[in-house]
Amino acid sequence: MTGVSVASSALWLRRFHPAPDQGPRLVCFPHAGGAASYYFKLSRMLHPFMEVVAVQYPGRHDRRSEAPVENIARLADLITAELKATDSRPTLLFGHSMGALVAFEVARAMEQGGIAPLTLITSGRRAPSTTRATARPMHLHDDAEIVEELRALDGTNSQVLENQQLLEMILPALRSDYRAVETYRYVAGPRLFRPIVSLVGMNDPQATIDEAQAWSRHTAGGFTLHVFDGGHFYLDTHAEAVAQVIRNHSAEDVS
């Protein structure tokens, strides 16, 4: 027994469509400032082929009153505990941007615990072993500068960016997420023995193709890279293609 309650699991793991009786599960990890609802569209596309579960981090939407977790490793540990409480169907992990780091650390923890995921799918994030020199971390910028960063990444509805009340709701969690990502330090360890699939936009300022390719360093189980037209939020316009990539790799895993 893990000691994780049903109520606790419902806080962390969101299901938007009924799960099939059999088949794999896809666990989705949101980007910085993102919420579980970001994956509703992907869940709809993959239903009823597989169960899609989206993680809801503290500090946003119905968990807005909770303090965000500002440490990637700690966040991964909390989510791993929740996943251990679910049934044992074959599981794939999908994380976009910050979510890719969280999913990677969850995959490591799951393998160490003997419940390895079938495949880790990373999106819009450079490999943990890569580094970039930055003059000033984004979480130390003022609100106006963070809003400009959101505009540049083109993943937030412009109406949200122009609504001061909405901004006041989302910026604290976003700043905390930036702090979590920017203070994350990769700790070298054994490579994953399950495959990694890396997805990246051709013009993503957050992850070059070479940086996405570097995820190959972190697995002994095979690596595949998929490059899409677009920037950091390429998956907004290539959702069906991404869904097909997931279907294809899940079919390979369970065959």
C-alpha positions in Angstrom: 0.0 0.0 0.0 1.3 3.5 -0.8 -0.9 5.4 1.6 -2.1 7.8 -1.1 -5.8 8.5 -0.8 -8.4 8.5 -3.6 -9.0 12.2 -2.8 -5.3 12.9 -3.1 -5.1 11.2 -6.4 -8.0 13.1 -7.7 -6.2 16.4 -6.9 -3.1 15.4 -8.9 -4.4 13.2 -11.8 -7.2 14.4 -14.1 -9.1 12.2 -16.6 -11.2 14.0 -19.2 -12.6 11.0 -21.0 -13.6 7.5 -19.8 -10.7 5.1 -19.7 -10.9 2.0 -21.9 -11.0 -1.3 -20.0 -7.6 -2.3 -21.5 -4.7 -0.7 -23.2 -1.9 1.7 -22.2 -2.1 4.9 -20.1 -0.5 8.2 -21.1 0.5 10.5 -18.3 0.9 14.1 -19.4 2.9 16.8 -17.6 2.2 20.5 -18.3 4.6 23.3 -19.2 5.5 26.1 -16.9 2.4 28.0 -15.9 0.3 25.3 -17.6 -2.5 23.2 -16.2 -3.9 19.7 -16.7 -6.6 21.2 -19.0 -3.9 21.9 -21.6 -4.1 18.2 -22.5 -7.9 18.0 -23.0 -7.5 18.1 -26.8 -4.9 15.4 -26.8 -7.0 13.2 -24.5 -10.0 13.5 -26.9 -7.8 12.5 -29.9 -6.4 9.5 -28.1 -9.7 8.3 -26.6 -10.7 5.4 -26.7 -7.3 4.0 -27.8 -5.7 4.7 -24.4 -6.4 6.3 -21.1 -5.0 9.8 -20.8 -4.2 11.2 -17.4 -3.0 14.8 -17.0 -1.1 16.0 -14.0 -2.4 19.1 -12.1 0.4 20.8 -10.3 -0.4 22.8 -7.1 -0.8 26.5 -7.4 -3.2 26.7 -10.4 -6.9 26.4 -11.3 -8.7 24.5 -8.6 -5.4 24.1 -6.7 -4.7 27.8 -6.7 -4.8 28.1 -3.0 -1.9 25.6 -2.6 1.7 26.7 -2.7 3.5 25.8 -6.0 6.3 23.3 -5.7 9.5 25.1 -6.7 11.7 22.1 -6.9 11.6 19.7 -9.9 12.9 16.7 -8.0 10.4 17.2 -5.1 7.5 17.7 -7.6 8.6 14.4 -9.4 8.6 12.5 -6.1 5.1 13.7 -5.2 3.8 12.7 -8.6 5.5 9.3 -8.6 3.8 8.5 -5.3 0.5 9.3 -6.9 1.2 7.1 -9.9 2.2 4.2 -7.7 -1.3 4.2 -6.3 -2.9 3.7 -9.8 -3.5 0.4 -11.5 -0.6 -1.4 -13.2 -1.6 -0.9 -16.8 1.3 -0.1 -19.2 2.2 3.6 -18.9 3.9 6.1 -21.1 5.0 9.6 -19.9 4.6 12.8 -22.0 6.0 16.1 -20.9 6.1 19.5 -22.6 8.8 22.0 -21.7 9.0 22.1 -17.9 6.8 19.0 -18.0 9.6 17.1 -19.9 12.0 17.6 -17.0 9.3 16.5 -14.4 8.5 13.5 -16.6 12.2 12.6 -16.9 12.6 12.6 -13.1 9.4 10.6 -12.6 10.7 8.1 -15.2 14.0 7.8 -13.2 12.1 7.3 -9.9 9.8 4.7 -11.5 12.7 2.7 -12.8 14.4 2.8 -9.5 11.2 1.6 -7.9 10.8 -1.3 -10.4 7.8 0.1 -12.2 9.4 1.5 -15.3 7.3 3.4 -17.8 7.1 2.0 -21.4 8.4 5.1 -23.0 9.3 8.7 -22.0 8.2 11.3 -24.6 9.7 14.7 -24.2 8.5 17.8 -26.0 9.9 21.3 -26.4 12.7 20.8 -23.9 16.5 20.4 -24.3 18.1 17.4 -22.6 18.9 17.7 -18.9 22.6 17.2 -19.6 22.7 20.4 -21.8 23.4 23.8 -20.3 22.8 27.4 -21.5 24.4 30.5 -20.2 21.8 33.1 -19.2 22.4 36.6 -18.0 19.4 36.7 -15.7 16.9 33.9 -14.8 13.4 34.6 -16.0 11.9 34.1 -12.5 13.8 37.2 -11.4 12.3 39.4 -14.1 9.4 41.7 -13.4 5.9 40.9 -14.4 6.0 42.9 -17.6 9.1 41.1 -18.8 7.5 37.7 -18.1 4.5 38.7 -20.1 6.7 39.7 -23.0 8.3 36.3 -22.8 4.9 34.7 -23.0 4.1 36.7 -26.0 7.3 35.6 -27.7 6.6 32.0 -27.0 3.1 32.4 -28.5 1.5 29.8 -26.3 -0.8 32.0 -24.3 -4.1 33.5 -25.5 -3.6 37.2 -26.2 -6.8 37.9 -24.4 -5.3 36.5 -21.2 -2.2 38.6 -21.6 -4.3 41.7 -21.9 -6.5 40.9 -18.8 -4.8 42.2 -15.7 -7.1 40.2 -13.4 -6.2 36.9 -15.2 -2.5 37.8 -15.2 -2.6 38.3 -11.4 -4.0 34.8 -11.1 -1.5 33.0 -13.4 1.8 34.9 -12.8 2.6 33.6 -9.3 2.5 30.0 -10.4 4.3 30.8 -13.6 7.1 32.6 -11.7 7.4 29.6 -9.3 7.6 27.2 -12.3 10.3 29.3 -13.9 12.2 29.2 -10.6 11.8 25.4 -10.4 13.2 25.0 -14.0 16.0 27.5 -13.7 17.3 26.1 -10.4 17.1 22.5 -11.6 20.4 20.8 -11.7 20.8 17.5 -13.5 22.3 14.8 -11.3 24.2 12.2 -13.3 23.0 8.7 -12.9 22.2 5.5 -14.9 20.6 6.0 -18.2 17.0 5.0 -18.5 16.6 1.4 -19.9 13.3 2.3 -21.6 13.2 4.3 -24.8 13.0 8.1 -25.1 11.2 9.9 -27.9 11.9 13.6 -28.3 9.6 16.0 -30.1 10.7 19.6 -30.9 9.6 22.5 -33.1 12.0 23.5 -35.8 12.1 27.1 -34.6 11.8 26.6 -30.8 13.9 29.2 -28.9 13.8 26.9 -25.9 15.2 23.8 -27.5 17.3 23.5 -30.6 17.3 20.3 -32.7 20.7 19.4 -31.4 19.6 20.0 -27.8 16.6 17.8 -28.4 18.8 15.1 -29.9 20.9 15.2 -26.8 18.1 13.3 -25.0 19.7 10.2 -26.6 22.4 10.4 -24.0 19.9 9.6 -21.3 18.6 6.2 -22.5 20.0 2.8 -23.2 16.7 1.6 -24.6 16.5 3.4 -28.0 15.9 7.0 -29.1 13.7 8.7 -31.7 13.6 12.4 -32.7 10.6 14.0 -34.3 10.9 17.6 -35.7 7.8 19.7 -36.5 7.3 23.0 -38.2 6.8 25.7 -35.7 8.1 27.1 -32.4 7.9 26.3 -28.7 4.2 25.5 -28.9 4.3 23.6 -32.2 1.9 21.0 -30.7 -1.0 23.5 -30.7 -1.1 23.3 -34.5 0.2 19.7 -34.8 -1.9 18.0 -32.2 -3.1 15.2 -34.5 0.4 14.5 -35.7 1.6 14.3 -32.1 -1.2 12.0 -31.2 -0.2 9.7 -34.0 3.4 9.7 -32.8 2.1 8.6 -29.4 -0.1 5.9 -30.9 2.7 4.6 -33.0 5.2 4.4 -30.1 2.6 2.9 -27.7 1.8 0.2 -30.2 5.4 -0.6 -30.5 5.7 -0.8 -26.7 2.8 -3.1 -26.1 3.3 -5.4 -29.1 
